[in-house]
Amino acid sequence: MKAALYIVPTPIGNIGDITLRALEILKAVDLIAAEDTRHSRTLLTHYDISTPLVSFHEHSENRVVEQLADRVAGGESIALISDAGTPLVSDPGYALVRGVQARGLTVIPLPGACAAITALSAAGLPTHHFHFEGFLPAKQVARVKRLEAIKSLNTTVIFYEAPHRIVDLITDMLAVFGVDHEICLARELTKTFETIRRAPLGDIREWVLNDANQQKGEFVVISGLVVQTTTLGADGRLLLARLASELPPRKAAQIVADHYGLKSRDLYQQLIAD
Ligand code: SAM
């Protein structure tokens, strides 16, 4: 066994979703560093793995990183696992990977389960480019601000969310992206009550509000492309013309652009061209 830190993904629900290589590594290493040792014991017992466990979580201090790096430097092999999925993806491990690499030691990643990629593969939303956002801030003002920034990325965006905030997230997304914006709600992936639904935000919000079961479990929310239109509908054109008869054209364009989520410059040019 090569002295190294192995990054080992574990199942996100279905206990069968672990690779043969991951099981071999977990059996062969000298030590497994786990986010929650009690939680991981269930998985390890299921696969008859008796490798010693040590705790490594997001509050682990530098001292713990140094101790683990010392052991790798001394010739031992260590596997890092989190409670579910791929370590470091919205999970602890960053400081440990950096600490081990800083000592010139080897980090070996294994591919495997990740809720974000699992959801993306079945969302039916564009996948050529995507942005992984993970968890948004818990406070509403900060969350909406971040959603506003995300809107301008104009790409597929993957969010993680806890069940007690899922309605708030969908409500804020609706306010920022609009009722017709398409999202995918992927709930309880790989588990008994797996539900994957893609629909406009307005429909998803109604569905989740009307069915308490849809507010339970673990969620990945994926936002599709924000359709950026530079043109106004008939109502908007009327409003723009009316405002422009009372206000300086730039001001009128700014107000209408803010209202419809368009670029003020585009509307101003439209206005002076008319
Ligand atoms: N490292 C993990 C990964 O690779 O996906 C993610 C860990 S993060 C602390 C936990 C979050 O991932 C959950 O709150 C949820 O948003 C998402 N998640 C994990 N398992 C899931 C599942 N089976 N179905 C849907 N979302 C899941």
py3Dmol code that shows the C-alpha trace and the ligand (Angstrom):
import py3Dmol

protein = """\
ATOM      1  CA  MET A   1       0.000   0.000   0.000  1.00  0.00           C
ATOM      2  CA  LYS A   2       1.502   3.309  -1.126  1.00  0.00           C
ATOM      3  CA  ALA A   3       1.918   5.864   1.669  1.00  0.00           C
ATOM      4  CA  ALA A   4      -0.640   8.497   0.694  1.00  0.00           C
ATOM      5  CA  LEU A   5      -3.866  10.238   1.572  1.00  0.00           C
ATOM      6  CA  TYR A   6      -6.661   8.539  -0.386  1.00  0.00           C
ATOM      7  CA  ILE A   7      -9.851  10.549  -1.004  1.00  0.00           C
ATOM      8  CA  VAL A   8     -12.643   7.978  -1.033  1.00  0.00           C
ATOM      9  CA  PRO A   9     -16.272   8.717  -2.001  1.00  0.00           C
ATOM     10  CA  THR A  10     -18.978   6.779  -0.144  1.00  0.00           C
ATOM     11  CA  PRO A  11     -22.686   6.213  -1.046  1.00  0.00           C
ATOM     12  CA  ILE A  12     -25.182   9.119  -0.959  1.00  0.00           C
ATOM     13  CA  GLY A  13     -28.046   6.805  -0.014  1.00  0.00           C
ATOM     14  CA  ASN A  14     -28.010   3.400  -1.668  1.00  0.00           C
ATOM     15  CA  ILE A  15     -25.346   1.402   0.168  1.00  0.00           C
ATOM     16  CA  GLY A  16     -24.416  -0.386  -3.056  1.00  0.00           C
ATOM     17  CA  ASP A  17     -23.062   2.816  -4.617  1.00  0.00           C
ATOM     18  CA  ILE A  18     -19.416   2.342  -3.698  1.00  0.00           C
ATOM     19  CA  THR A  19     -16.731   1.147  -6.085  1.00  0.00           C
ATOM     20  CA  LEU A  20     -14.762  -2.088  -5.766  1.00  0.00           C
ATOM     21  CA  ARG A  21     -11.579  -0.041  -5.617  1.00  0.00           C
ATOM     22  CA  ALA A  22     -12.964   2.138  -2.803  1.00  0.00           C
ATOM     23  CA  LEU A  23     -13.725  -0.998  -0.760  1.00  0.00           C
ATOM     24  CA  GLU A  24     -10.233  -2.396  -1.423  1.00  0.00           C
ATOM     25  CA  ILE A  25      -8.607   0.869  -0.346  1.00  0.00           C
ATOM     26  CA  LEU A  26     -10.754   1.166   2.799  1.00  0.00           C
ATOM     27  CA  LYS A  27      -9.754  -2.393   3.767  1.00  0.00           C
ATOM     28  CA  ALA A  28      -6.071  -1.929   3.019  1.00  0.00           C
ATOM     29  CA  VAL A  29      -5.236   1.494   4.502  1.00  0.00           C
ATOM     30  CA  ASP A  30      -3.760   1.856   7.994  1.00  0.00           C
ATOM     31  CA  LEU A  31      -6.342   4.413   9.069  1.00  0.00           C
ATOM     32  CA  ILE A  32      -9.651   5.919   7.934  1.00  0.00           C
ATOM     33  CA  ALA A  33     -10.259   9.596   8.759  1.00  0.00           C
ATOM     34  CA  ALA A  34     -14.043  10.057   8.875  1.00  0.00           C
ATOM     35  CA  GLU A  35     -16.269  13.095   9.323  1.00  0.00           C
ATOM     36  CA  ASP A  36     -18.474  11.195  11.792  1.00  0.00           C
ATOM     37  CA  THR A  37     -16.966   7.925  12.955  1.00  0.00           C
ATOM     38  CA  ARG A  38     -20.264   6.537  14.325  1.00  0.00           C
ATOM     39  CA  HIS A  39     -22.057   7.218  11.034  1.00  0.00           C
ATOM     40  CA  SER A  40     -19.274   5.653   8.967  1.00  0.00           C
ATOM     41  CA  ARG A  41     -19.070   2.578  11.179  1.00  0.00           C
ATOM     42  CA  THR A  42     -22.421   1.388   9.746  1.00  0.00           C
ATOM     43  CA  LEU A  43     -21.055   1.453   6.194  1.00  0.00           C
ATOM     44  CA  LEU A  44     -17.771  -0.181   7.189  1.00  0.00           C
ATOM     45  CA  THR A  45     -19.498  -2.909   9.198  1.00  0.00           C
ATOM     46  CA  HIS A  46     -21.779  -3.634   6.233  1.00  0.00           C
ATOM     47  CA  TYR A  47     -18.693  -4.287   4.090  1.00  0.00           C
ATOM     48  CA  ASP A  48     -16.814  -6.113   6.855  1.00  0.00           C
ATOM     49  CA  ILE A  49     -14.091  -3.476   7.057  1.00  0.00           C
ATOM     50  CA  SER A  50     -12.325  -3.243  10.420  1.00  0.00           C
ATOM     51  CA  THR A  51      -9.723  -0.560   9.634  1.00  0.00           C
ATOM     52  CA  PRO A  52      -9.219   1.816  12.613  1.00  0.00           C
ATOM     53  CA  LEU A  53     -11.199   5.056  12.422  1.00  0.00           C
ATOM     54  CA  VAL A  54     -10.229   8.534  13.516  1.00  0.00           C
ATOM     55  CA  SER A  55     -12.364  11.667  13.461  1.00  0.00           C
ATOM     56  CA  PHE A  56     -11.705  14.418  10.932  1.00  0.00           C
ATOM     57  CA  HIS A  57     -14.361  17.118  10.591  1.00  0.00           C
ATOM     58  CA  GLU A  58     -14.689  20.732   9.520  1.00  0.00           C
ATOM     59  CA  HIS A  59     -13.590  22.034  12.933  1.00  0.00           C
ATOM     60  CA  SER A  60     -10.526  19.811  13.150  1.00  0.00           C
ATOM     61  CA  GLU A  61      -7.551  21.968  13.996  1.00  0.00           C
ATOM     62  CA  ASN A  62      -4.234  22.311  12.184  1.00  0.00           C
ATOM     63  CA  ARG A  63      -2.777  20.047  14.850  1.00  0.00           C
ATOM     64  CA  VAL A  64      -4.952  17.165  13.544  1.00  0.00           C
ATOM     65  CA  VAL A  65      -3.907  17.913   9.944  1.00  0.00           C
ATOM     66  CA  GLU A  66      -0.262  17.836  11.047  1.00  0.00           C
ATOM     67  CA  GLN A  67      -0.730  14.572  12.959  1.00  0.00           C
ATOM     68  CA  LEU A  68      -2.305  12.881   9.937  1.00  0.00           C
ATOM     69  CA  ALA A  69       0.343  14.283   7.584  1.00  0.00           C
ATOM     70  CA  ASP A  70       3.045  13.015   9.995  1.00  0.00           C
ATOM     71  CA  ARG A  71       1.621   9.534   9.714  1.00  0.00           C
ATOM     72  CA  VAL A  72       1.658   9.643   5.892  1.00  0.00           C
ATOM     73  CA  ALA A  73       5.237  11.002   6.061  1.00  0.00           C
ATOM     74  CA  GLY A  74       6.061   8.026   8.293  1.00  0.00           C
ATOM     75  CA  GLY A  75       4.929   5.603   5.568  1.00  0.00           C
ATOM     76  CA  GLU A  76       1.279   5.031   6.496  1.00  0.00           C
ATOM     77  CA  SER A  77      -1.731   5.170   4.202  1.00  0.00           C
ATOM     78  CA  ILE A  78      -4.850   7.073   5.232  1.00  0.00           C
ATOM     79  CA  ALA A  79      -8.285   7.189   3.580  1.00  0.00           C
ATOM     80  CA  LEU A  80     -10.475  10.269   4.012  1.00  0.00           C
ATOM     81  CA  ILE A  81     -14.240   9.727   3.883  1.00  0.00           C
ATOM     82  CA  SER A  82     -17.174  12.027   4.642  1.00  0.00           C
ATOM     83  CA  ASP A  83     -20.706  11.124   5.759  1.00  0.00           C
ATOM     84  CA  ALA A  84     -21.843  10.763   2.144  1.00  0.00           C
ATOM     85  CA  GLY A  85     -20.549  11.288  -1.360  1.00  0.00           C
ATOM     86  CA  THR A  86     -17.247  12.852  -2.316  1.00  0.00           C
ATOM     87  CA  PRO A  87     -15.149  14.421   0.465  1.00  0.00           C
ATOM     88  CA  LEU A  88     -14.411  18.160  -0.028  1.00  0.00           C
ATOM     89  CA  VAL A  89     -17.602  18.681  -2.064  1.00  0.00           C
ATOM     90  CA  SER A  90     -19.498  20.739   0.557  1.00  0.00           C
ATOM     91  CA  ASP A  91     -17.687  18.513   3.040  1.00  0.00           C
ATOM     92  CA  PRO A  92     -14.486  18.640   5.119  1.00  0.00           C
ATOM     93  CA  GLY A  93     -11.057  17.792   3.714  1.00  0.00           C
ATOM     94  CA  TYR A  94      -9.660  20.907   2.041  1.00  0.00           C
ATOM     95  CA  ALA A  95      -7.226  21.734   4.869  1.00  0.00           C
ATOM     96  CA  LEU A  96      -6.073  18.127   5.033  1.00  0.00           C
ATOM     97  CA  VAL A  97      -5.407  17.833   1.284  1.00  0.00           C
ATOM     98  CA  ARG A  98      -3.463  21.143   1.362  1.00  0.00           C
ATOM     99  CA  GLY A  99      -1.567  20.110   4.501  1.00  0.00           C
ATOM    100  CA  VAL A 100      -0.520  16.752   3.056  1.00  0.00           C
ATOM    101  CA  GLN A 101       0.478  18.254  -0.296  1.00  0.00           C
ATOM    102  CA  ALA A 102       2.428  21.042   1.447  1.00  0.00           C
ATOM    103  CA  ARG A 103       4.672  18.351   2.911  1.00  0.00           C
ATOM    104  CA  GLY A 104       5.358  16.953  -0.588  1.00  0.00           C
ATOM    105  CA  LEU A 105       3.221  13.874   0.157  1.00  0.00           C
ATOM    106  CA  THR A 106       0.834  12.142  -2.232  1.00  0.00           C
ATOM    107  CA  VAL A 107      -2.935  12.621  -2.413  1.00  0.00           C
ATOM    108  CA  ILE A 108      -4.769   9.964  -4.452  1.00  0.00           C
ATOM    109  CA  PRO A 109      -8.417  10.713  -5.361  1.00  0.00           C
ATOM    110  CA  LEU A 110     -10.927   7.984  -6.191  1.00  0.00           C
ATOM    111  CA  PRO A 111     -13.957   8.729  -8.391  1.00  0.00           C
ATOM    112  CA  GLY A 112     -17.393   7.959  -7.005  1.00  0.00           C
ATOM    113  CA  ALA A 113     -20.774   9.109  -5.746  1.00  0.00           C
ATOM    114  CA  CYS A 114     -21.564  12.816  -5.655  1.00  0.00           C
ATOM    115  CA  ALA A 115     -25.119  14.178  -5.253  1.00  0.00           C
ATOM    116  CA  ALA A 116     -24.448  17.163  -7.541  1.00  0.00           C
ATOM    117  CA  ILE A 117     -23.301  15.069 -10.503  1.00  0.00           C
ATOM    118  CA  THR A 118     -25.930  12.389  -9.922  1.00  0.00           C
ATOM    119  CA  ALA A 119     -28.684  15.043 -10.033  1.00  0.00           C
ATOM    120  CA  LEU A 120     -27.159  16.812 -13.026  1.00  0.00           C
ATOM    121  CA  SER A 121     -27.074  13.599 -15.056  1.00  0.00           C
ATOM    122  CA  ALA A 122     -30.873  13.242 -14.848  1.00  0.00           C
ATOM    123  CA  ALA A 123     -32.004  16.882 -14.639  1.00  0.00           C
ATOM    124  CA  GLY A 124     -32.531  17.312 -18.371  1.00  0.00           C
ATOM    125  CA  LEU A 125     -30.886  20.749 -18.173  1.00  0.00           C
ATOM    126  CA  PRO A 126     -27.836  21.908 -20.186  1.00  0.00           C
ATOM    127  CA  THR A 127     -24.634  20.218 -19.004  1.00  0.00           C
ATOM    128  CA  HIS A 128     -21.914  21.580 -21.319  1.00  0.00           C
ATOM    129  CA  HIS A 129     -21.130  24.182 -18.706  1.00  0.00           C
ATOM    130  CA  PHE A 130     -22.326  24.353 -15.137  1.00  0.00           C
ATOM    131  CA  HIS A 131     -21.555  26.115 -11.893  1.00  0.00           C
ATOM    132  CA  PHE A 132     -21.569  24.304  -8.554  1.00  0.00           C
ATOM    133  CA  GLU A 133     -22.838  26.666  -5.853  1.00  0.00           C
ATOM    134  CA  GLY A 134     -23.480  24.208  -3.010  1.00  0.00           C
ATOM    135  CA  PHE A 135     -25.275  25.727  -0.020  1.00  0.00           C
ATOM    136  CA  LEU A 136     -26.465  29.329  -0.213  1.00  0.00           C
ATOM    137  CA  PRO A 137     -26.303  31.566   2.880  1.00  0.00           C
ATOM    138  CA  ALA A 138     -28.974  30.769   5.492  1.00  0.00           C
ATOM    139  CA  LYS A 139     -30.020  34.427   5.918  1.00  0.00           C
ATOM    140  CA  GLN A 140     -32.536  35.625   3.348  1.00  0.00           C
ATOM    141  CA  VAL A 141     -30.912  38.952   2.441  1.00  0.00           C
ATOM    142  CA  ALA A 142     -27.549  37.311   1.769  1.00  0.00           C
ATOM    143  CA  ARG A 143     -29.234  34.442  -0.105  1.00  0.00           C
ATOM    144  CA  VAL A 144     -31.137  36.761  -2.449  1.00  0.00           C
ATOM    145  CA  LYS A 145     -27.996  38.824  -3.070  1.00  0.00           C
ATOM    146  CA  ARG A 146     -26.101  35.674  -4.043  1.00  0.00           C
ATOM    147  CA  LEU A 147     -28.970  34.548  -6.306  1.00  0.00           C
ATOM    148  CA  GLU A 148     -28.876  37.929  -8.064  1.00  0.00           C
ATOM    149  CA  ALA A 149     -25.160  37.446  -8.747  1.00  0.00           C
ATOM    150  CA  ILE A 150     -25.759  33.872  -9.932  1.00  0.00           C
ATOM    151  CA  LYS A 151     -28.446  35.052 -12.358  1.00  0.00           C
ATOM    152  CA  SER A 152     -25.846  36.901 -14.398  1.00  0.00           C
ATOM    153  CA  LEU A 153     -23.673  33.764 -14.734  1.00  0.00           C
ATOM    154  CA  ASN A 154     -26.206  32.570 -17.271  1.00  0.00           C
ATOM    155  CA  THR A 155     -25.363  28.914 -16.878  1.00  0.00           C
ATOM    156  CA  THR A 156     -26.740  25.773 -15.234  1.00  0.00           C
ATOM    157  CA  VAL A 157     -26.277  26.114 -11.456  1.00  0.00           C
ATOM    158  CA  ILE A 158     -26.280  23.327  -8.857  1.00  0.00           C
ATOM    159  CA  PHE A 159     -27.405  24.033  -5.285  1.00  0.00           C
ATOM    160  CA  TYR A 160     -27.508  21.875  -2.174  1.00  0.00           C
ATOM    161  CA  GLU A 161     -30.238  22.621   0.340  1.00  0.00           C
ATOM    162  CA  ALA A 162     -31.435  21.341   3.707  1.00  0.00           C
ATOM    163  CA  PRO A 163     -35.099  20.242   4.029  1.00  0.00           C
ATOM    164  CA  HIS A 164     -36.016  23.037   6.490  1.00  0.00           C
ATOM    165  CA  ARG A 165     -34.956  25.674   3.963  1.00  0.00           C
ATOM    166  CA  ILE A 166     -36.165  24.134   0.709  1.00  0.00           C
ATOM    167  CA  VAL A 167     -39.379  26.213   0.523  1.00  0.00           C
ATOM    168  CA  ASP A 168     -37.447  29.425   1.315  1.00  0.00           C
ATOM    169  CA  LEU A 169     -34.895  28.641  -1.386  1.00  0.00           C
ATOM    170  CA  ILE A 170     -37.540  27.982  -4.039  1.00  0.00           C
ATOM    171  CA  THR A 171     -39.461  31.117  -3.004  1.00  0.00           C
ATOM    172  CA  ASP A 172     -36.344  33.295  -3.284  1.00  0.00           C
ATOM    173  CA  MET A 173     -35.367  31.702  -6.603  1.00  0.00           C
ATOM    174  CA  LEU A 174     -38.844  32.490  -7.911  1.00  0.00           C
ATOM    175  CA  ALA A 175     -38.493  36.140  -6.850  1.00  0.00           C
ATOM    176  CA  VAL A 176     -35.108  36.458  -8.581  1.00  0.00           C
ATOM    177  CA  PHE A 177     -35.493  34.245 -11.677  1.00  0.00           C
ATOM    178  CA  GLY A 178     -39.255  34.545 -12.316  1.00  0.00           C
ATOM    179  CA  VAL A 179     -42.134  32.015 -12.263  1.00  0.00           C
ATOM    180  CA  ASP A 180     -41.360  30.566 -15.683  1.00  0.00           C
ATOM    181  CA  HIS A 181     -37.717  29.805 -15.031  1.00  0.00           C
ATOM    182  CA  GLU A 182     -37.061  26.069 -15.267  1.00  0.00           C
ATOM    183  CA  ILE A 183     -35.457  24.191 -12.380  1.00  0.00           C
ATOM    184  CA  CYS A 184     -34.978  20.572 -11.407  1.00  0.00           C
ATOM    185  CA  LEU A 185     -35.671  19.358  -7.904  1.00  0.00           C
ATOM    186  CA  ALA A 186     -33.795  16.127  -7.162  1.00  0.00           C
ATOM    187  CA  ARG A 187     -34.830  14.657  -3.811  1.00  0.00           C
ATOM    188  CA  GLU A 188     -33.588  11.578  -1.966  1.00  0.00           C
ATOM    189  CA  LEU A 189     -31.349  10.445  -4.816  1.00  0.00           C
ATOM    190  CA  THR A 190     -30.633   6.700  -4.901  1.00  0.00           C
ATOM    191  CA  LYS A 191     -33.062   6.156  -1.999  1.00  0.00           C
ATOM    192  CA  THR A 192     -36.579   4.686  -1.733  1.00  0.00           C
ATOM    193  CA  PHE A 193     -38.397   7.985  -2.213  1.00  0.00           C
ATOM    194  CA  GLU A 194     -36.196   9.350  -4.978  1.00  0.00           C
ATOM    195  CA  THR A 195     -38.055  12.094  -6.840  1.00  0.00           C
ATOM    196  CA  ILE A 196     -36.675  14.029  -9.790  1.00  0.00           C
ATOM    197  CA  ARG A 197     -38.878  16.714 -11.286  1.00  0.00           C
ATOM    198  CA  ARG A 198     -38.082  19.454 -13.795  1.00  0.00           C
ATOM    199  CA  ALA A 199     -40.643  22.235 -14.212  1.00  0.00           C
ATOM    200  CA  PRO A 200     -41.017  26.045 -14.096  1.00  0.00           C
ATOM    201  CA  LEU A 201     -40.372  27.546 -10.650  1.00  0.00           C
ATOM    202  CA  GLY A 202     -44.038  28.508 -10.204  1.00  0.00           C
ATOM    203  CA  ASP A 203     -45.164  24.881 -10.660  1.00  0.00           C
ATOM    204  CA  ILE A 204     -42.412  23.455  -8.462  1.00  0.00           C
ATOM    205  CA  ARG A 205     -43.239  25.873  -5.641  1.00  0.00           C
ATOM    206  CA  GLU A 206     -46.934  24.989  -5.739  1.00  0.00           C
ATOM    207  CA  TRP A 207     -46.175  21.261  -5.831  1.00  0.00           C
ATOM    208  CA  VAL A 208     -43.761  21.419  -2.878  1.00  0.00           C
ATOM    209  CA  LEU A 209     -46.115  23.615  -0.830  1.00  0.00           C
ATOM    210  CA  ASN A 210     -49.080  21.302  -1.450  1.00  0.00           C
ATOM    211  CA  ASP A 211     -47.297  18.068  -0.645  1.00  0.00           C
ATOM    212  CA  ALA A 212     -45.456  17.969   2.696  1.00  0.00           C
ATOM    213  CA  ASN A 213     -43.598  14.831   1.561  1.00  0.00           C
ATOM    214  CA  GLN A 214     -41.799  16.947  -1.034  1.00  0.00           C
ATOM    215  CA  GLN A 215     -40.280  19.012   1.781  1.00  0.00           C
ATOM    216  CA  LYS A 216     -38.584  16.014   3.408  1.00  0.00           C
ATOM    217  CA  GLY A 217     -35.198  14.430   2.828  1.00  0.00           C
ATOM    218  CA  GLU A 218     -32.113  15.620   0.976  1.00  0.00           C
ATOM    219  CA  PHE A 219     -32.221  17.953  -1.996  1.00  0.00           C
ATOM    220  CA  VAL A 220     -30.218  19.050  -4.974  1.00  0.00           C
ATOM    221  CA  VAL A 221     -31.774  21.972  -6.829  1.00  0.00           C
ATOM    222  CA  ILE A 222     -30.570  22.727 -10.340  1.00  0.00           C
ATOM    223  CA  SER A 223     -31.351  25.975 -12.093  1.00  0.00           C
ATOM    224  CA  GLY A 224     -31.457  26.001 -15.887  1.00  0.00           C
ATOM    225  CA  LEU A 225     -30.216  28.792 -18.145  1.00  0.00           C
ATOM    226  CA  VAL A 226     -31.656  32.201 -17.451  1.00  0.00           C
ATOM    227  CA  VAL A 227     -33.251  33.252 -20.709  1.00  0.00           C
ATOM    228  CA  GLN A 228     -31.839  36.711 -21.301  1.00  0.00           C
ATOM    229  CA  THR A 229     -34.104  38.636 -23.590  1.00  0.00           C
ATOM    230  CA  THR A 230     -33.185  42.049 -24.883  1.00  0.00           C
ATOM    231  CA  THR A 231     -36.618  42.779 -26.240  1.00  0.00           C
ATOM    232  CA  LEU A 232     -39.760  43.998 -24.560  1.00  0.00           C
ATOM    233  CA  GLY A 233     -43.262  42.649 -25.025  1.00  0.00           C
ATOM    234  CA  ALA A 234     -46.152  44.917 -26.037  1.00  0.00           C
ATOM    235  CA  ASP A 235     -46.898  45.955 -22.433  1.00  0.00           C
ATOM    236  CA  GLY A 236     -43.288  46.847 -21.793  1.00  0.00           C
ATOM    237  CA  ARG A 237     -42.995  48.908 -24.976  1.00  0.00           C
ATOM    238  CA  LEU A 238     -46.108  50.837 -24.003  1.00  0.00           C
ATOM    239  CA  LEU A 239     -44.756  51.483 -20.501  1.00  0.00           C
ATOM    240  CA  LEU A 240     -41.390  52.584 -21.898  1.00  0.00           C
ATOM    241  CA  ALA A 241     -42.992  54.997 -24.363  1.00  0.00           C
ATOM    242  CA  ARG A 242     -45.262  56.410 -21.651  1.00  0.00           C
ATOM    243  CA  LEU A 243     -42.417  56.926 -19.188  1.00  0.00           C
ATOM    244  CA  ALA A 244     -40.163  58.397 -21.856  1.00  0.00           C
ATOM    245  CA  SER A 245     -42.790  61.070 -22.530  1.00  0.00           C
ATOM    246  CA  GLU A 246     -42.473  62.217 -18.887  1.00  0.00           C
ATOM    247  CA  LEU A 247     -38.843  61.410 -18.015  1.00  0.00           C
ATOM    248  CA  PRO A 248     -35.403  61.648 -19.612  1.00  0.00           C
ATOM    249  CA  PRO A 249     -35.011  58.607 -21.923  1.00  0.00           C
ATOM    250  CA  ARG A 250     -32.121  57.129 -19.928  1.00  0.00           C
ATOM    251  CA  LYS A 251     -34.168  57.273 -16.729  1.00  0.00           C
ATOM    252  CA  ALA A 252     -37.214  55.693 -18.415  1.00  0.00           C
ATOM    253  CA  ALA A 253     -35.015  52.917 -19.852  1.00  0.00           C
ATOM    254  CA  GLN A 254     -33.480  52.280 -16.415  1.00  0.00           C
ATOM    255  CA  ILE A 255     -36.867  51.924 -14.690  1.00  0.00           C
ATOM    256  CA  VAL A 256     -38.289  49.559 -17.316  1.00  0.00           C
ATOM    257  CA  ALA A 257     -35.050  47.542 -17.484  1.00  0.00           C
ATOM    258  CA  ASP A 258     -35.095  47.026 -13.688  1.00  0.00           C
ATOM    259  CA  HIS A 259     -38.722  45.957 -13.836  1.00  0.00           C
ATOM    260  CA  TYR A 260     -38.267  43.373 -16.606  1.00  0.00           C
ATOM    261  CA  GLY A 261     -34.728  42.271 -15.689  1.00  0.00           C
ATOM    262  CA  LEU A 262     -33.281  43.610 -18.966  1.00  0.00           C
ATOM    263  CA  LYS A 263     -30.249  45.735 -19.783  1.00  0.00           C
ATOM    264  CA  SER A 264     -30.934  49.446 -19.520  1.00  0.00           C
ATOM    265  CA  ARG A 265     -28.520  50.188 -22.403  1.00  0.00           C
ATOM    266  CA  ASP A 266     -30.490  47.887 -24.765  1.00  0.00           C
ATOM    267  CA  LEU A 267     -33.779  49.600 -23.935  1.00  0.00           C
ATOM    268  CA  TYR A 268     -32.291  53.078 -24.286  1.00  0.00           C
ATOM    269  CA  GLN A 269     -31.027  52.191 -27.752  1.00  0.00           C
ATOM    270  CA  GLN A 270     -34.402  50.738 -28.645  1.00  0.00           C
ATOM    271  CA  LEU A 271     -36.037  53.938 -27.441  1.00  0.00           C
ATOM    272  CA  ILE A 272     -33.902  56.332 -29.446  1.00  0.00           C
ATOM    273  CA  ALA A 273     -34.181  54.089 -32.542  1.00  0.00           C
ATOM    274  CA  ASP A 274     -38.030  54.180 -32.409  1.00  0.00           C
TER     275      ASP A 274
END
"""
ligand_1 = """\
27
SAM
N -20.117 15.420 -0.342
C -21.478 15.224 -0.702
C -21.572 14.967 -2.211
O -20.578 14.546 -2.802
O -22.626 15.138 -2.795
C -22.363 16.381 -0.274
C -22.332 16.642 1.203
S -23.345 17.962 1.730
C -22.884 18.120 3.402
C -24.905 17.223 1.910
C -25.910 17.744 0.894
O -25.751 17.051 -0.338
C -27.351 17.531 1.290
O -27.825 18.564 2.142
C -28.052 17.569 -0.048
O -28.211 18.890 -0.502
C -27.017 16.845 -0.933
N -27.285 15.401 -0.947
C -26.562 14.433 -0.366
N -27.130 13.230 -0.587
C -28.235 13.448 -1.325
C -29.259 12.619 -1.873
N -29.252 11.294 -1.686
N -30.243 13.189 -2.601
C -30.274 14.521 -2.799
N -29.338 15.355 -2.297
C -28.339 14.837 -1.571
"""
view = py3Dmol.view(width=600, height=400)
view.addModel(protein, "pdb")
view.setStyle({"model": 0}, {"cartoon": {"style": "trace"}})
view.addModel(ligand_1, "xyz")
view.setStyle({"model": 1}, {"stick": {}})
view.zoomTo()
view.show()
